[in-house]
């Protein structure tokens, strides 16, 4: 018994059609799997954002109840007359012996302690972030990223009396040169 060629052709066509449909189904299945995977990733990102927001909310609620506002001690808060003299420098902007005279104001608000340096034209030159503890006063300033020269200034002051603060100001420019100033602040008559 021989199988006619037409039956063979029909059988072969059915196998090919069934194989093509199977391949299409596999492609559709792969596309669905990719879509599900993408949605799972999006959901994971949203979940991470949600958890982050919850943590931030919880921290704000906790801090609201335990908010500690720092203040300068009365013997430091207010205006001081400042004089600084360059003692050491490898920067072209500063020469040993350079002198500066400014007003320094020790202020605080709900965000922390600050020290504002004011020039003789009553304009603010810079505002330092401040820390105060039993070892002394530490002031930090960094120029913002838009400045042509990146300057980092630190000032370490030691309260000697209620009328005199002394210390060292270190200026670093573009991380290539350093200047050190001796700083002496005396209590201003106007507070």
Residue pairs with C-beta under 8 A, 6 or more apart in sequence:
67 110
69 108
69 109
69 110
70 108
70 112
70 113
70 132
71 77
71 108
71 113
72 78
72 106
72 107
72 108
72 113
72 132
73 132
75 159
75 162
76 106
76 132
76 137
76 159
76 165
77 106
77 107
77 108
77 191
78 105
78 106
78 187
78 188
78 191
79 103
79 104
79 105
79 188
79 190
79 191
80 103
80 104
80 105
80 106
80 165
80 185
80 186
80 187
80 188
81 101
81 103
81 104
81 185
81 186
81 187
81 188
82 100
82 101
82 102
82 103
82 104
82 117
82 183
82 184
82 185
83 99
83 100
83 101
83 183
83 184
83 185
84 99
84 100
84 101
84 102
84 169
84 181
84 182
84 183
84 184
85 97
85 98
85 99
85 181
85 182
86 94
86 95
86 96
86 97
86 98
86 99
86 179
86 180
86 181
87 96
87 180
87 181
87 182
88 96
88 178
88 179
88 180
89 95
89 96
89 98
89 177
89 178
89 179
89 180
90 177
90 178
90 179
91 171
91 173
91 177
91 178
91 179
92 177
93 173
93 179
94 171
94 179
94 181
98 181
100 181
101 120
102 117
102 118
102 119
102 120
102 125
103 117
103 118
103 119
103 188
104 115
104 116
104 117
104 118
104 185
105 115
105 116
105 117
105 118
106 113
106 114
106 115
106 130
107 113
107 114
107 115
107 116
108 114
112 129
112 130
113 129
113 130
113 131
113 132
114 127
114 128
114 129
114 130
115 127
115 128
115 130
115 137
115 139
115 155
116 124
116 126
116 127
116 128
117 124
117 125
117 126
117 127
117 128
118 124
118 125
119 125
126 141
126 153
127 141
128 139
128 140
128 141
128 153
128 155
129 139
129 140
129 141
130 137
130 138
130 139
130 140
131 137
131 138
131 139
131 140
132 138
136 156
136 157
136 158
136 159
136 167
137 155
137 156
137 157
137 158
137 159
137 165
137 167
138 154
138 155
138 156
138 157
139 153
139 154
139 155
139 156
139 157
140 153
140 154
141 151
141 152
141 153
141 154
142 150
142 151
142 152
142 153
143 149
143 150
143 151
143 152
149 173
149 174
150 173
150 174
150 175
151 171
151 172
151 173
151 174
152 171
152 172
152 175
153 169
153 170
153 171
153 172
154 169
154 170
155 167
155 168
155 169
155 170
155 183
156 167
156 168
157 165
157 166
157 167
157 183
157 185
158 165
158 166
158 167
159 165
160 166
162 187
163 186
163 187
164 184
164 185
164 186
164 187
165 183
165 184
165 185
166 182
166 183
166 184
166 185
167 183
168 180
168 181
168 182
168 183
169 180
169 181
169 183
170 178
170 179
170 180
170 181
171 178
171 179
171 180
171 181
172 178
173 179
